[in-house]
Amino acid sequence: MRANPDLALDVVGVGNAIVDVISTVPEDFLDQHGLVKGAMTLIDTERATSLYAAMPPGIETSGGSAANTMAGVASLGGRSTYIGKVRDDQLGEVFAHDTRNGGVGFDVPFATEGEPTARSLIQVTPDAERTMNTFLGISAFLNPGDIDQEIVESAAITYCEGYLWDRDEAKDAIRHAMTIASDAGRIVSLTLSDSFCVDRHRDEWMDLLDDRVDLVFANDAEVCSMFETDDFDAAARQIADMVEVAALTRSAEGSVVLANGERFDVPATPVERVVDATGAGDLFASGFIYGLSLGVPLERCAELGSIAAGEVITHMGPRPHVQLSSLI
Amino acid sequence: MRANPDLALDVVGVGNAIVDVISTVPEDFLDQHGLVKGAMTLIDTERATSLYAAMPPGIETSGGSAANTMAGVASLGGRSTYIGKVRDDQLGEVFAHDTRNGGVGFDVPFATEGEPTARSLIQVTPDAERTMNTFLGISAFLNPGDIDQEIVESAAITYCEGYLWDRDEAKDAIRHAMTIASDAGRIVSLTLSDSFCVDRHRDEWMDLLDDRVDLVFANDAEVCSMFETDDFDAAARQIADMVEVAALTRSAEGSVVLANGERFDVPATPVERVVDATGAGDLFASGFIYGLSLGVPLERCAELGSIAAGEVITHMGPRPHVQLSSLI
């Protein structure tokens, strides 16, 4: 796999534009509120209100899976742009500010009507695991008209998040972006995002992986869910047969890259203390994509992913707190 | 000084209700943008927009000096309520949530028109010093009608922040709260907030300290500004003559309490690494006030202040991240 270095952008990300609301909670908070630990659960306005009312004081910080990945690429020194939808409200302003000032291009006009900017209510438990409850708001209303053909054509990689796959319009937006990228001979990439997402969209995603996706990102739970198995190695082989490159993460056990019949196992970057796992997978993808843009071997791409993921789990929030380029 | 323990509340705080927007910046960011290091500068909408546009990605977290103090008192196990004004916008919702869910009573109705909720654009430099640029928004429109007489009468201490002294209506609100408290035989407390604030209001505050305030909080720069001197000890003696108790902070050099002709010097609580000084003075006041509510000696009140301040400077953000009652 070679990312064309002569284009204006290394990568364009497409996803749900979200502001994270993060609180540290005791373990029993999850049970008390019927939350599925480690998962991303979609919630409606009413649930968002009642769950927020129950959460301890928190911090707000820009998130959104693909947007985090683009922020990571920019922090590493790559050229990234983001496509996602926010409202013209205070949280939308925060999202646009943090994204742009993190070095990521972001030119989708603010929606002037409809639902508010998306937020994800994130509970971080003492084991540093994050549990996400996402009110999608206006983000789910991304539509094919929001996909700027010129931007997609100008990017070596088009990176889409599976999270966006829950509404028909947004789904069409992803398909549209992937078609443009593919027609222009660019690399098409998808992250499976969440094992429950996989479960909801398994059949459609099988086709998408087979027909369209060149580079897939997934963690162990997601790839196992995809093939309805507990056998990671078997699932990894199956997904590798469907795409050119599969980059799979396994939390503390590091990552596995499969391509051209080869498999590379890469260890996780050791960290002193894991504070908040939010963004770990997103930042792994940053490093991997940045590596592709440099044209380094896939094994080194995964190492760069581990370094980026290793930074983001040492603090609250899903985007880097230091210039990642200083770590590589 | 004795805080009546038989009342419903230990303290009610009155101040500017603000959401903090915090970014880490290199030292030269301050010079480039003409910022006065360590100070609180009031900014208008235009300046807020241009400065925010220049700031790196940040986090949003509820702040406001007196509100931070009330959050600290609650975290220590005390009973506190807060009076300040937010709009019915997203940042207002964040402020109300964090304040209430931090254990502080907060029942001022959201304003349904006018300026948006206040925000302070805070730059934290590598030395952990914070530089604040505050867009007051609706917070400055606090007026005497917002002061709930029953709440003030039910609190052993009424704690007001000098920051609020910049608009006539808000000034009247403070005077009104102090009059109610004083008439009911409660303790009236003021924090001088900022040396530039002191400079703007020196004459009025001289009268206020002389006539109305029982317990004053200030840092070394503020008390020196008050008496236009560089001699801290002289300034400390002067302010002590005007009030019953003066609780003065000196950053890493700890604090000094003056009362009844006595002076106690209390060391700062040692911390491994200072990350962000925002809220240090506010949290010192929390501990001191909580100590008064317990009826412990003034020296011990200052020690409790040091412990609370010691926690808040070890992380980003001006409110405690752990239950402070677990530290004492």
Chai-1 contact restraints between the chains, C-beta under 6 A:
chainA,res_idxA,chainB,res_idxB,connection_type,confidence,min_distance_angstrom,max_distance_angstrom,comment,restraint_id
A,P56,B,N101,contact,1.0,0.0,6.0,A-B,restraint_1
A,P57,B,D98,contact,1.0,0.0,6.0,A-B,restraint_2
A,P57,B,N101,contact,1.0,0.0,6.0,A-B,restraint_3
A,P57,B,G102,contact,1.0,0.0,6.0,A-B,restraint_4
A,I59,B,I59,contact,1.0,0.0,6.0,A-B,restraint_5
A,I59,B,T61,contact,1.0,0.0,6.0,A-B,restraint_6
A,E60,B,E60,contact,1.0,0.0,6.0,A-B,restraint_7
A,T61,B,I59,contact,1.0,0.0,6.0,A-B,restraint_8
A,D89,B,Q90,contact,1.0,0.0,6.0,A-B,restraint_9
A,Q90,B,D89,contact,1.0,0.0,6.0,A-B,restraint_10
A,Q90,B,Q90,contact,1.0,0.0,6.0,A-B,restraint_11
A,Q90,B,L91,contact,1.0,0.0,6.0,A-B,restraint_12
A,L91,B,Q90,contact,1.0,0.0,6.0,A-B,restraint_13
A,D98,B,P57,contact,1.0,0.0,6.0,A-B,restraint_14
A,N101,B,P56,contact,1.0,0.0,6.0,A-B,restraint_15
A,N101,B,P57,contact,1.0,0.0,6.0,A-B,restraint_16
A,G102,B,P57,contact,1.0,0.0,6.0,A-B,restraint_17
